[in-house]
Amino acid sequence: MEFTAKQIADYLGGKIDGNADTRVSAFSKIEEGKTGSLTFLYTDKYEQYLYDTEASIVLVPADFKPSRPVNATLIRLADPREAVARLLNLYEQSKPRRTGISKQAFVAESAKVGKDCYIGPFAYVGDNVEIGDGTQIYPNSTVEEGVKIGNNTVIYPNVSIYHGCVIGSNVILHSGCVIGADGFGFAPTPDGYEKIPQIGIVTIEDNVEIGANTCVDRSTMGSTYVRHGVKLDNLVQIAHNDDIGANTVMSAQVGVAGSTRIGEWCMFGGQVGIAGHAEIGDRTYSGAQAGIAGSIRKGNTTVQGSPAIDAKRFARASAVFKNLPEIYRQINDMQRKLDEMQNKQSE
């Protein structure tokens, strides 16, 4: 599909600098722009590419002032990055949706499948499963008995959803993620570790996206919750009985131990570890590789380090830490001089 600069500007509420009839049919990075593509500039870091890009249309901040002539048509917007996200969503929605149930899929007779659904080859849908309208289940995915799935959810290849779990509407589960595997529960005995049955479920609310090879464990009792709007990256571990608050985001390799409650609108960088039974307040932000060993109930804070402390304090401590060898030598020198003075006084 092709769109003109005028159509794009009208849709986004932007102002055109250049040819309003310029047409585009693809997206590109600004440094790799080709004729017929649209790209965007939102930071001075990439301005150098603007003057040589072959992209036909570039979205720029409303107050941007080029320092050299620009060949591309510019569309000025309050937030070019947010505008690109809107266009990409529009582009994605314009793609034809898969529908129909493959003859190579297994769908139990007791399963209820909504309108305009897609179930790909070698997918398994168990007894008493309920699938909402417009949901897509890609090849080799497994939906076990009693699972409930909302409308317009996308389950990509090789996803496993264990029995009894609840998946909301407009959810995206990427390849290889596992929803509802047993929580890590074992009781020590004189003969080893006895497994504690995990009889709960996982509840994933609407508009959640979960990355490839991420695991959300079922609860011992009750439910593990992933609330509305949560976004989990690839290779994230959510343990049993956790409750992840609405609109929280986690980068790759975050691990959350069991029975932890995380507030709304939190952000966790890559490889953050969170101890079990902790309570994390709303809008807690954690830098990469932080180790959160206990509760941060007040929220509205940024932490870093392991064990995690206030990020500003961590930055000051890091400045000291990198100078420790020199400080250590200075202390040794001072101690040696002090010993020499004391020895002279005692003579």
VEXDREN-704442 format. One record per residue (C-alpha): residue in one letter; residue number from 0; x, y, z. Coordinates in steps of 0.1 Angstrom, whole numbers. Layout:
N
SITE  residu  num      x      y      z
SITE       A  NUM      X      Y      Z
...
This chain:
347
SITE  residu  num      x      y      z
SITE       M    0      0      0      0
SITE       E    1     11     35     -8
SITE       F    2      5     67     12
SITE       T    3     12    103      4
SITE       A    4     28    128     27
SITE       K    5     -5    146     29
SITE       Q    6    -24    115     40
SITE       I    7      3    107     66
SITE       A    8      3    143     79
SITE       D    9    -35    144     81
SITE       Y   10    -36    111    100
SITE       L   11     -8    122    125
SITE       G   12    -18    158    127
SITE       G   13     16    170    114
SITE       K   14     28    199     92
SITE       I   15     45    192     58
SITE       D   16     78    208     47
SITE       G   17     82    198     10
SITE       N   18     61    179    -15
SITE       A   19     28    169     -1
SITE       D   20     24    143    -30
SITE       T   21     55    123    -21
SITE       R   22     46     86    -18
SITE       V   23     60     59      4
SITE       S   24     52     22      8
SITE       A   25     78     10     33
SITE       F   26     97     19     65
SITE       S   27    134     23     70
SITE       K   28    161     34     95
SITE       I   29    173     69     87
SITE       E   30    208     57     79
SITE       E   31    195     30     55
SITE       G   32    167     50     39
SITE       K   33    157     41      3
SITE       T   34    135     59    -22
SITE       G   35     99     52    -14
SITE       S   36    105     46     24
SITE       L   37     95     66     55
SITE       T   38    118     71     84
SITE       F   39    120     94    115
SITE       L   40    144    116    134
SITE       Y   41    139    122    171
SITE       T   42    174    130    185
SITE       D   43    203    151    173
SITE       K   44    225    119    175
SITE       Y   45    212    109    141
SITE       E   46    208    143    124
SITE       Q   47    240    136    103
SITE       Y   48    221    109     84
SITE       L   49    192    133     75
SITE       Y   50    211    151     49
SITE       D   51    222    120     30
SITE       T   52    193     97     35
SITE       E   53    174     85      4
SITE       A   54    142     81     23
SITE       S   55    113    100      7
SITE       I   56     96    112     39
SITE       V   57    112    119     74
SITE       L   58     92    126    105
SITE       V   59    109    153    126
SITE       P   60    102    172    158
SITE       A   61     80    203    153
SITE       D   62    108    227    163
SITE       F   63    136    210    143
SITE       K   64    158    234    123
SITE       P   65    180    217     97
SITE       S   66    215    230     93
SITE       R   67    217    220     57
SITE       P   68    193    215     28
SITE       V   69    172    183     30
SITE       N   70    161    163      0
SITE       A   71    133    144     17
SITE       T   72     99    157     25
SITE       L   73     96    165     62
SITE       I   74     66    161     84
SITE       R   75     68    180    116
SITE       L   76     52    164    147
SITE       A   77     53    169    185
SITE       D   78     67    134    190
SITE       P   79     81    116    159
SITE       R   80     88     84    177
SITE       E   81     52     81    190
SITE       A   82     40     89    155
SITE       V   83     60     61    140
SITE       A   84     46     37    165
SITE       R   85     11     47    154
SITE       L   86     20     42    117
SITE       L   87     36      8    124
SITE       N   88      4     -3    142
SITE       L   89    -17      9    113
SITE       Y   90      6     -9     89
SITE       E   91      4    -41    110
SITE       Q   92    -34    -39    112
SITE       S   93    -36    -35     74
SITE       K   94    -20    -70     69
SITE       P   95    -45    -97     60
SITE       R   96    -53   -119     91
SITE       R   97    -51   -156     90
SITE       T   98    -83   -175     95
SITE       G   99    -95   -211     95
SITE       I  100    -86   -243    113
SITE       S  101    -59   -265     96
SITE       K  102    -68   -301     89
SITE       Q  103    -35   -310    106
SITE       A  104    -45   -293    139
SITE       F  105    -61   -311    168
SITE       V  106    -91   -294    183
SITE       A  107   -111   -313    210
SITE       E  108   -148   -317    203
SITE       S  109   -156   -300    236
SITE       A  110   -135   -269    227
SITE       K  111   -153   -237    219
SITE       V  112   -137   -217    191
SITE       G  113   -149   -181    183
SITE       K  114   -154   -165    149
SITE       D  115   -126   -157    125
SITE       C  116   -100   -177    144
SITE       Y  117    -69   -193    130
SITE       I  118    -55   -226    143
SITE       G  119    -24   -237    124
SITE       P  120     -9   -271    116
SITE       F  121      0   -294    145
SITE       A  122    -15   -270    171
SITE       Y  123    -32   -288    200
SITE       V  124    -64   -275    216
SITE       G  125    -76   -296    245
SITE       D  126   -109   -304    261
SITE       N  127   -131   -275    273
SITE       V  128   -109   -248    259
SITE       E  129   -126   -215    251
SITE       I  130   -111   -193    224
SITE       G  131   -125   -158    217
SITE       D  132   -132   -142    183
SITE       G  133   -103   -134    160
SITE       T  134    -76   -152    181
SITE       Q  135    -47   -168    162
SITE       I  136    -29   -199    173
SITE       Y  137      2   -206    152
SITE       P  138     16   -241    143
SITE       N  139     29   -264    170
SITE       S  140     14   -245    199
SITE       T  141     -3   -264    228
SITE       V  142    -34   -251    246
SITE       E  143    -42   -276    273
SITE       E  144    -75   -285    289
SITE       G  145    -97   -258    304
SITE       V  146    -77   -228    291
SITE       K  147    -97   -197    284
SITE       I  148    -84   -172    258
SITE       G  149   -100   -138    249
SITE       N  150   -105   -120    216
SITE       N  151    -78   -111    191
SITE       T  152    -50   -128    210
SITE       V  153    -20   -140    190
SITE       I  154     -2   -172    201
SITE       Y  155     29   -177    180
SITE       P  156     45   -211    172
SITE       N  157     57   -234    199
SITE       V  158     39   -217    228
SITE       S  159     27   -239    257
SITE       I  160     -2   -229    278
SITE       Y  161     -8   -254    306
SITE       H  162    -43   -265    319
SITE       G  163    -67   -241    334
SITE       C  164    -48   -209    327
SITE       V  165    -67   -177    316
SITE       I  166    -54   -155    288
SITE       G  167    -71   -121    281
SITE       S  168    -79   -103    249
SITE       N  169    -53    -86    226
SITE       V  170    -25   -106    242
SITE       I  171      6   -115    223
SITE       L  172     26   -146    233
SITE       H  173     58   -150    214
SITE       S  174     74   -183    203
SITE       G  175     86   -207    230
SITE       C  176     70   -190    260
SITE       V  177     55   -212    286
SITE       I  178     25   -202    306
SITE       G  179     15   -222    336
SITE       A  180     44   -246    342
SITE       D  181     47   -257    378
SITE       G  182     62   -233    402
SITE       F  183     95   -242    419
SITE       G  184     81   -256    450
SITE       F  185     98   -284    470
SITE       A  186     98   -293    507
SITE       P  187    131   -306    522
SITE       T  188    129   -341    538
SITE       P  189    156   -364    552
SITE       D  190    155   -383    519
SITE       G  191    157   -352    496
SITE       Y  192    131   -328    482
SITE       E  193     95   -336    480
SITE       K  194     75   -319    453
SITE       I  195     47   -295    465
SITE       P  196     18   -298    440
SITE       Q  197     11   -266    422
SITE       I  198    -26   -266    419
SITE       G  199    -32   -229    409
SITE       I  200    -32   -212    375
SITE       V  201    -18   -182    357
SITE       T  202    -41   -153    348
SITE       I  203    -28   -129    320
SITE       E  204    -50    -99    316
SITE       D  205    -57    -79    285
SITE       N  206    -31    -61    263
SITE       V  207     -2    -80    276
SITE       E  208     28    -90    255
SITE       I  209     52   -117    265
SITE       G  210     85   -124    247
SITE       A  211    101   -155    233
SITE       N  212    111   -182    258
SITE       T  213     97   -164    288
SITE       C  214     81   -184    316
SITE       V  215     52   -175    339
SITE       D  216     48   -203    365
SITE       R  217     14   -214    379
SITE       S  218      7   -207    415
SITE       T  219      8   -232    444
SITE       M  220    -28   -221    451
SITE       G  221    -49   -193    436
SITE       S  222    -33   -176    406
SITE       T  223     -1   -160    394
SITE       Y  224    -12   -126    379
SITE       V  225      2   -106    350
SITE       R  226    -19    -75    350
SITE       H  227    -33    -53    322
SITE       G  228     -8    -38    298
SITE       V  229     23    -56    311
SITE       K  230     52    -61    286
SITE       L  231     77    -88    293
SITE       D  232    108    -92    271
SITE       N  233    124   -125    260
SITE       L  234    139   -148    287
SITE       V  235    120   -134    317
SITE       Q  236    111   -156    346
SITE       I  237     80   -149    366
SITE       A  238     77   -174    396
SITE       H  239     47   -188    413
SITE       N  240     22   -166    431
SITE       D  241     37   -134    417
SITE       D  242     15   -104    409
SITE       I  243     29    -81    383
SITE       G  244     11    -47    383
SITE       A  245     -5    -31    353
SITE       N  246     17    -15    326
SITE       T  247     49    -27    342
SITE       V  248     78    -36    317
SITE       M  249    107    -60    322
SITE       S  250    138    -63    299
SITE       A  251    155    -96    290
SITE       Q  252    166   -120    317
SITE       V  253    147   -104    346
SITE       G  254    139   -129    373
SITE       V  255    112   -125    399
SITE       A  256    111   -150    428
SITE       G  257     79   -164    442
SITE       S  258     51   -145    460
SITE       T  259     64   -111    450
SITE       R  260     39    -82    444
SITE       I  261     51    -56    419
SITE       G  262     32    -23    415
SITE       E  263     20     -5    384
SITE       W  264     41     13    358
SITE       C  265     74     -2    371
SITE       M  266    104     -6    348
SITE       F  267    132    -32    352
SITE       G  268    163    -33    331
SITE       G  269    180    -64    319
SITE       Q  270    190    -91    343
SITE       V  271    174    -75    374
SITE       G  272    168   -101    401
SITE       I  273    140    -96    427
SITE       A  274    138   -117    459
SITE       G  275    107   -136    469
SITE       H  276     79   -123    491
SITE       A  277     89    -87    483
SITE       E  278     65    -58    478
SITE       I  279     76    -33    451
SITE       G  280     57      0    450
SITE       D  281     42     18    419
SITE       R  282     67     34    395
SITE       T  283     98     18    408
SITE       Y  284    126     19    382
SITE       S  285    155     -4    384
SITE       G  286    188     -3    364
SITE       A  287    202    -33    347
SITE       Q  288    216    -61    368
SITE       A  289    202    -47    401
SITE       G  290    196    -71    429
SITE       I  291    165    -62    448
SITE       A  292    168    -82    480
SITE       G  293    137    -69    498
SITE       S  294    106    -47    496
SITE       I  295    106    -11    481
SITE       R  296     71     -2    493
SITE       K  297     71     35    488
SITE       G  298     77     33    450
SITE       N  299     84     64    429
SITE       T  300    121     56    432
SITE       T  301    150     45    410
SITE       V  302    175     19    423
SITE       Q  303    207      4    410
SITE       G  304    234    -21    422
SITE       S  305    234    -53    441
SITE       P  306    220    -51    467
SITE       A  307    200    -24    451
SITE       I  308    202     11    466
SITE       D  309    191     46    455
SITE       A  310    205     52    420
SITE       K  311    221     85    428
SITE       R  312    238     70    459
SITE       F  313    249     41    438
SITE       A  314    265     65    413
SITE       R  315    284     82    441
SITE       A  316    295     49    455
SITE       S  317    307     37    421
SITE       A  318    328     68    417
SITE       V  319    345     59    450
SITE       F  320    347     22    441
SITE       K  321    368     27    410
SITE       N  322    393     48    430
SITE       L  323    396     22    458
SITE       P  324    431      9    447
SITE       E  325    445     45    450
SITE       I  326    427     51    482
SITE       Y  327    440     19    496
SITE       R  328    476     28    488
SITE       Q  329    471     63    503
SITE       I  330    458     47    535
SITE       N  331    487     23    536
SITE       D  332    512     52    531
SITE       M  333    495     72    559
SITE       Q  334    496     42    582
SITE       R  335    533     36    574
SITE       K  336    541     73    582
SITE       L  337    521     72    614
SITE       D  338    539     40    625
SITE       E  339    573     57    618
SITE       M  340    563     87    639
SITE       Q  341    551     66    667
SITE       N  342    583     46    666
SITE       K  343    604     78    668
SITE       Q  344    584     91    697
SITE       S  345    590     58    716
SITE       E  346    628     59    711
